[in-house]
Amino acid sequence: MHTRTSRTARTASALLTAALAATLLGAAPAWSAPAPAGRSAPAADGPRHPVEAFAEDGGISRATAPTASPYLAAPAAGLAAPSGDGEVTALIRNGDPATKLDVVVIGDGYSAQEQQKFHSDAAEKWREITAVEPYATYQRLFNVWAVSAVSPESGVTGDPDQATVRHTALGSYFWCDGVERLLCVDEKAVERYAAKAPQADLVIVVANSAKYGGAGYNDVKSPLGYEGIATVAGGNAKSGQIAVHETGHSLGKLADEYAYDGQGTYQGDEPPAANLSTLTADRMLDQNTKWARWLGQSSPDGGTVGSYQGGGYYPTGLYRPTENSIMRSLGREFNLPGREAMIAGFYRHATPVTSPTPTDTWLTTADRLTVDLPVPGTVLRWYLDGREQVRLRGRTALDLDALHLTGPRSWPHLLTAVATDQTPSVADPALRTELTASLSWLVSR
């Protein structure tokens, strides 16, 4: 990590005085002085783990990245955080975080004066993500929180060239692991900012750069509960695809479908991922396993679902469902098994039915009850004391006197709303159980 020991005492004193004066005026960030442009910081020490790198032609490869960044700006001792740092804004709020899938978008390399630009870039990345199915259909299951990370310098290290050095709130930098388009961050800094949001199920870092690049941290296990980090360039129109691919891992539990020459033949057990198998299509059909229900169907990424040799980094020994989905190269759609797995992943965090009326509320026939169905095509059924009220099917607003309750005035009745997403994009009966949820209230006359 860079410190002021790299400066002379006189220069450090002058910078500290200027920073303190600016902070008192509510202007400049409270950071230690960055290194001069063009001077490279030392490589980060400590643990490393696998990440994914993304080429401009859509190709994907593996690399390793340190968990820490040598370009992380160090807060100046004794000075408060810059104004606006850590502020949380709801870009998209569709409901209670307990019932939604919460995406946290954090900016890096945006100065105090560029926070509006960060919000604009973050919103654009979310538009790129939700242009892809199944996000397009299921976008009302999501909340999106923008967390401002105010950086002392604008831009990120490695843009436009390897000699460019900028110290930022999250330490983002290109040329990570020697790969120009690999955009790495400081994981602990990301976690500190993500913790400021109401809930974090997915984390996306948007860097203040128009240079194509990003990274996928698939193996991150955070105490906050998110399973990975995707980094993207905020000013690049193609970088949103990186985040889509990465959520294939975190939400869909999907494997990579690309392979490396010279890797040899896979000799292991049947992979747990829904989109890889040791079985050919014929054997899969005989055993009624993996994507057998989708075999022969036209897939949204092009072609027909079958068994295509190569995947999981092995050119032979493993099969993928289609020739070229987004889990193989960017700019594509999820294939049918991948889309199914993504929807199941959405529902691990979100629910197909919500209501502004808490379920611990005791209602009477004078009340009106409403529920919300965020996904088109969801079927709603009402049950009173365990019996379906067929005449109420599909109604999302009920005047409770329509229940025609009988019995003593204070006698409680159990009213239940059961919602089922009947999407044809989920064929596996074991996954369909995730697509049904219910809410219940006590109602009396």
C-alpha positions in Angstrom: 0.0 0.0 0.0 1.3 3.5 -0.9 2.1 5.8 2.0 3.6 9.3 2.4 7.0 7.9 3.3 7.7 8.1 -0.5 7.6 11.9 -0.3 10.0 14.3 1.4 8.9 15.6 4.8 8.4 19.0 3.4 6.1 17.9 0.6 4.1 15.6 2.9 3.5 18.5 5.3 2.4 20.8 2.6 0.0 18.2 1.1 -1.5 17.4 4.6 -2.1 21.1 5.2 -3.8 21.6 1.9 -5.9 18.5 2.3 -7.0 19.5 5.8 -8.0 23.0 4.6 -9.9 21.6 1.7 -11.7 19.1 3.9 -12.8 21.8 6.2 -14.3 23.6 3.2 -16.1 20.3 2.3 -14.1 19.8 -0.9 -11.1 17.5 -1.4 -11.0 13.9 -0.3 -9.0 12.9 2.8 -6.4 10.6 1.2 -2.7 10.2 1.4 -0.8 11.7 -1.6 -0.8 9.4 -4.7 2.4 8.4 -6.4 3.4 10.5 -9.4 1.9 9.3 -12.7 4.0 6.8 -14.5 5.7 5.3 -11.4 4.6 1.7 -10.9 3.6 0.4 -7.4 5.1 -2.9 -6.2 3.1 -6.0 -6.8 0.6 -6.9 -4.1 1.7 -9.6 -1.7 -0.5 -12.1 0.0 -3.1 -14.7 -1.1 -4.0 -15.1 -4.7 -6.9 -16.9 -6.3 -8.3 -17.7 -9.8 -10.2 -15.0 -11.7 -11.6 -14.8 -15.2 -10.2 -12.4 -17.8 -12.2 -11.2 -20.8 -10.9 -10.4 -24.3 -12.4 -7.8 -26.7 -13.4 -10.6 -29.1 -15.6 -12.2 -26.4 -13.0 -14.9 -25.5 -12.7 -15.8 -21.8 -9.6 -17.2 -20.0 -8.3 -17.9 -16.5 -5.7 -15.9 -14.5 -4.8 -15.3 -10.9 -5.2 -12.1 -8.9 -4.1 -11.0 -5.5 -6.8 -10.2 -2.9 -5.1 -6.9 -2.2 -4.3 -4.0 -4.6 -1.0 -2.0 -4.6 -3.0 1.0 -5.9 -5.4 1.4 -3.0 -5.5 5.0 -1.8 -4.7 5.2 1.9 -6.9 7.5 4.1 -4.8 10.2 5.6 -4.4 9.9 9.4 -6.7 12.0 11.4 -8.8 13.2 8.5 -12.5 12.4 8.0 -13.7 10.5 5.0 -14.4 12.8 2.0 -18.0 14.2 1.7 -20.3 11.7 0.1 -18.1 8.7 0.5 -20.1 5.6 1.3 -23.5 7.2 0.5 -26.1 4.6 -0.7 -28.6 5.4 -3.4 -31.4 3.1 -4.6 -31.0 3.0 -8.4 -33.8 0.4 -8.5 -36.0 -0.4 -5.6 -38.7 -3.0 -6.1 -39.4 -3.9 -2.5 -38.1 -5.1 0.9 -34.5 -6.5 0.6 -35.7 -9.6 2.4 -37.9 -10.4 -0.6 -35.6 -9.3 -3.4 -32.3 -10.1 -5.0 -30.1 -7.1 -4.0 -27.3 -6.0 -6.4 -24.7 -3.6 -5.0 -22.9 -1.5 -7.5 -19.8 0.3 -6.3 -17.9 2.9 -8.3 -14.1 3.3 -8.3 -11.9 6.0 -9.8 -14.7 8.6 -9.6 -13.8 11.8 -7.8 -16.1 13.8 -5.5 -17.2 15.8 -8.5 -17.8 12.7 -10.6 -20.4 10.9 -8.5 -23.2 11.8 -10.8 -21.2 10.2 -13.6 -20.8 7.1 -11.5 -24.6 6.9 -11.0 -25.2 7.3 -14.7 -22.6 4.6 -15.5 -24.0 2.2 -12.9 -27.5 2.7 -14.3 -26.3 2.0 -17.8 -24.5 -1.2 -16.8 -27.7 -2.4 -15.2 -29.6 -1.6 -18.4 -27.0 -3.8 -20.3 -27.5 -6.6 -17.9 -31.3 -6.6 -18.0 -31.3 -6.6 -21.8 -30.3 -10.3 -21.5 -32.8 -13.0 -20.6 -33.8 -14.1 -18.1 -32.9 -10.8 -16.5 -35.3 -8.9 -18.8 -38.3 -10.9 -17.7 -37.3 -11.1 -14.0 -36.0 -7.6 -13.4 -38.7 -6.7 -10.8 -37.2 -9.3 -8.5 -34.2 -7.1 -8.1 -33.1 -4.1 -6.0 -30.0 -2.2 -7.2 -28.0 -0.1 -4.7 -25.3 2.3 -5.8 -22.6 2.9 -3.2 -20.4 6.0 -3.8 -16.7 5.4 -3.2 -15.0 8.8 -3.6 -11.5 8.5 -5.0 -8.7 11.1 -4.7 -7.9 10.7 -8.4 -10.1 10.3 -11.5 -9.6 7.1 -13.5 -7.8 3.9 -12.8 -4.3 2.4 -13.1 -3.4 1.0 -16.5 -5.6 3.3 -18.5 -4.7 4.3 -21.1 -1.3 2.5 -20.7 0.7 0.4 -18.3 2.7 3.4 -17.1 -0.4 5.2 -15.8 -0.8 5.0 -12.0 -3.8 6.2 -10.1 -4.6 5.4 -6.4 -8.3 5.0 -5.9 -10.8 4.0 -3.2 -10.9 0.3 -4.4 -7.5 0.2 -6.0 -8.8 -0.9 -9.4 -6.1 -1.6 -12.0 -5.7 -3.1 -15.5 -2.7 -5.3 -16.4 -3.5 -7.4 -13.4 -1.4 -10.6 -13.5 0.2 -9.2 -16.7 -3.1 -9.3 -18.6 -4.0 -5.9 -20.1 -7.8 -6.3 -20.0 -7.9 -7.9 -16.5 -9.3 -5.3 -14.1 -8.6 -6.2 -10.5 -9.6 -4.6 -7.2 -8.8 -4.7 -3.5 -11.3 -7.3 -2.1 -11.3 -5.9 1.5 -12.1 -2.4 0.2 -14.9 -3.8 -1.9 -16.4 -5.6 1.2 -16.2 -2.4 3.3 -18.3 -0.4 0.8 -20.7 -3.3 0.0 -21.5 -3.5 3.8 -23.0 0.0 3.6 -25.9 -1.3 1.4 -29.1 -2.7 3.0 -28.2 -6.2 1.6 -25.6 -7.6 -0.8 -26.4 -10.7 -2.8 -24.3 -9.6 -5.9 -21.5 -7.1 -6.1 -20.5 -5.2 -9.3 -17.6 -2.8 -9.3 -17.8 -0.1 -12.0 -14.5 1.5 -12.8 -14.2 5.0 -14.2 -12.7 4.0 -17.6 -13.8 3.6 -21.2 -11.1 0.9 -21.7 -12.6 -2.6 -22.3 -12.0 -4.9 -19.4 -13.1 -6.6 -16.3 -12.7 -9.6 -14.0 -14.7 -12.3 -12.3 -13.9 -13.2 -8.8 -15.9 -16.5 -8.5 -14.3 -17.9 -5.4 -14.9 -15.0 -3.0 -16.7 -15.9 0.2 -17.7 -12.8 2.0 -19.3 -12.6 5.5 -21.9 -10.4 3.9 -23.2 -13.4 2.0 -22.3 -12.4 -1.6 -20.5 -15.1 -3.5 -18.4 -13.2 -6.0 -17.4 -9.8 -7.5 -17.6 -8.7 -11.1 -15.6 -5.7 -12.2 -16.5 -3.8 -15.4 -15.4 -0.6 -17.1 -18.2 2.0 -16.6 -17.6 3.8 -19.9 -17.4 0.8 -22.2 -20.5 -0.3 -23.9 -19.5 -4.0 -24.1 -18.4 -4.5 -20.5 -21.9 -5.3 -19.1 -21.6 -8.8 -20.7 -18.8 -9.5 -18.2 -21.2 -9.1 -15.3 -23.8 -11.3 -17.0 -21.3 -14.1 -17.4 -20.1 -13.8 -13.9 -23.6 -14.0 -12.4 -23.9 -17.3 -14.4 -21.5 -18.6 -11.9 -22.7 -16.9 -8.7 -26.5 -17.2 -9.3 -26.8 -20.1 -11.7 -24.0 -22.1 -10.3 -23.0 -22.7 -14.0 -19.6 -23.8 -15.1 -17.5 -22.3 -17.8 -18.1 -23.9 -21.2 -14.8 -23.0 -22.8 -11.7 -25.2 -23.0 -7.9 -24.8 -23.3 -5.9 -26.6 -26.0 -3.5 -29.1 -24.4 -5.5 -29.5 -21.2 -6.0 -33.2 -21.9 -9.1 -35.3 -21.4 -11.3 -34.9 -18.3 -11.2 -38.0 -16.2 -13.2 -37.0 -13.1 -16.6 -37.5 -11.7 -19.9 -36.1 -13.1 -19.7 -32.3 -12.5 -22.4 -30.7 -10.3 -23.0 -27.8 -12.6 -26.2 -27.9 -14.7 -24.4 -27.2 -18.0 -21.6 -29.7 -18.0 -21.7 -33.5 -18.2 -19.6 -36.6 -18.9 -22.6 -38.0 -20.7 -23.4 -37.9 -24.4 -27.0 -36.9 -25.4 -28.0 -40.5 -25.8 -26.8 -41.6 -22.4 -28.3 -38.5 -20.8 -31.7 -39.3 -22.3 -31.5 -42.9 -21.2 -30.7 -41.8 -17.6 -33.1 -38.8 -17.7 -30.5 -36.6 -16.1 -28.9 -33.2 -16.6 -30.4 -31.4 -19.5 -32.3 -34.4 -20.9 -35.6 -32.4 -20.9 -34.1 -29.8 -23.2 -32.5 -32.1 -25.8 -33.5 -31.4 -29.4 -35.0 -28.0 -28.6 -34.0 -24.7 -30.2 -31.9 -22.7 -27.8 -31.9 -18.9 -27.5 -28.1 -18.8 -28.0 -28.5 -20.4 -31.4 -28.7 -24.0 -32.6 -30.2 -27.0 -30.9 -29.6 -28.4 -27.4 -27.5 -31.6 -27.6 -24.0 -32.6 -26.3 -21.1 -30.7 -27.7 -17.6 -31.8 -26.9 -15.5 -29.5 -24.7 -16.1 -27.4 -21.6 -15.0 -26.8 -18.0 -11.5 -26.0 -19.5 -11.2 -29.5 -21.0 -11.3 -30.0 -24.8 -12.5 -33.6 -24.4 -14.2 -35.7 -21.8 -16.9 -33.1 -20.9 -19.9 -32.0 -22.9 -21.8 -28.7 -22.9 -25.5 -28.2 -24.0 -25.0 -25.9 -27.0 -22.2 -24.7 -29.4 -21.7 -21.2 -28.0 -23.6 -19.7 -25.0 -22.5 -16.8 -22.8 -20.8 -19.2 -20.5 -18.4 -19.9 -23.4 -18.0 -16.5 -25.0 -19.4 -13.0 -24.4 -22.0 -11.4 -26.6 -24.3 -14.5 -26.4 -27.4 -15.6 -24.6 -27.7 -18.2 -21.9 -28.6 -21.6 -23.4 -31.8 -23.3 -22.2 -30.3 -25.2 -19.3 -28.4 -22.1 -18.3 -31.5 -19.9 -18.3 -33.3 -22.5 -16.2 -30.5 -22.5 -13.6 -30.4 -18.7 -13.5 -34.2 -18.5 -12.7 -33.7 -21.0 -9.9 -30.9 -18.8 -8.7 -33.0 -15.7 -8.7 -35.6 -17.4 -6.5 -33.0 -18.4 -3.9 -32.9 -14.7 -3.0 -36.3 -13.4 -4.1 -39.9 -14.5 -3.9 -42.7 -14.6 -6.5 -45.3 -12.9 -4.2 -45.1 -10.0 -1.8 -47.5 -7.7 0.1 -47.3 -4.4 1.8 -49.4 -5.9 4.6 -47.2 -7.9 7.0 -48.3 -11.4 7.6 -48.4 -10.9 11.4 -51.2 -8.4 10.9 -54.6 -9.6 12.2 -57.2 -8.4 9.6 -60.9 -8.0 9.6 -63.5 -8.1 6.9 -63.4 -4.3 6.8 -59.8 -4.4 5.5 -58.5 -4.4 1.9 -55.5 -6.7 1.1 -53.2 -6.4 -1.9 -50.4 -8.6 -3.1 -47.7 -8.0 -5.8 -46.7 -10.5 -8.5 -43.4 -9.2 -9.9 -43.0 -11.8 -12.7 -45.4 -11.9 -15.7 -47.4 -15.1 -16.0 -47.4 -15.9 -12.2 -50.6 -17.7 -11.2 -52.2 -16.6 -7.9 -54.6 -18.8 -5.9 -56.4 -17.9 -2.6 -57.2 -20.4 0.2 -59.5 -19.9 3.1 -58.9 -22.3 6.0 -57.2 -24.6 3.5 -59.9 -24.6 0.8 -59.2 -22.8 -2.5 -61.5 -19.9 -3.3 -61.6 -20.5 -7.0 -63.7 -17.4 -7.7 -60.8 -15.3 -6.3 -58.1 -16.8 -8.5 -55.8 -14.2 -10.0 -57.1 -11.2 -8.0 -54.2 -9.2 -6.5 -56.5 -6.9 -4.5 -59.2 -8.2 -2.2 -61.9 -6.4 -0.1 -62.1 -9.0 2.7 -65.8 -8.8 3.1 -65.9 -10.8 -0.2 -64.7 -13.8 1.9 -68.2 -14.1 3.4 -66.9 -15.3 6.7 -69.2 -17.2 9.1 -69.0 -18.3 12.7 -68.3 -16.2 15.8 -67.2 -12.6 15.1 -63.8 -13.0 16.8 -63.2 -16.5 15.3 -59.9 -16.4 13.3 -59.8 -17.7 9.7 -56.5 -18.4 7.8 -56.3 -16.6 4.5 -53.4 -17.7 2.3 -52.1 -16.4 -1.1 -50.1 -19.0 -3.1 -48.2 -17.7 -6.1 -46.5 -20.0 -8.7 -44.3 -18.8 -11.6 -45.3 -21.1 -14.4 -42.5 -20.1 -16.8 -41.8 -22.7 -19.5 -38.1 -21.9 -19.0 -38.0 -24.2 -16.0 -38.6 -27.8 -16.8 -36.9 -29.6 -13.9 -39.5 -30.6 -11.2 -36.9 -30.3 -8.5 -36.3 -26.6 -9.4 -40.0 -25.8 -9.9 -40.5 -26.0 -6.1 -38.4 -22.8 -5.9 -41.0 -21.0 -8.1 -43.9 -21.2 -5.5 -44.3 -19.2 -2.4 -47.2 -18.3 -0.1 -48.3 -15.6 2.4 -50.9 -16.1 5.1 -52.9 -13.8 7.4 -55.5 -14.3 10.1 -58.8 -12.7 9.3 -61.9 -12.3 11.5 -65.4 -10.8 11.0 
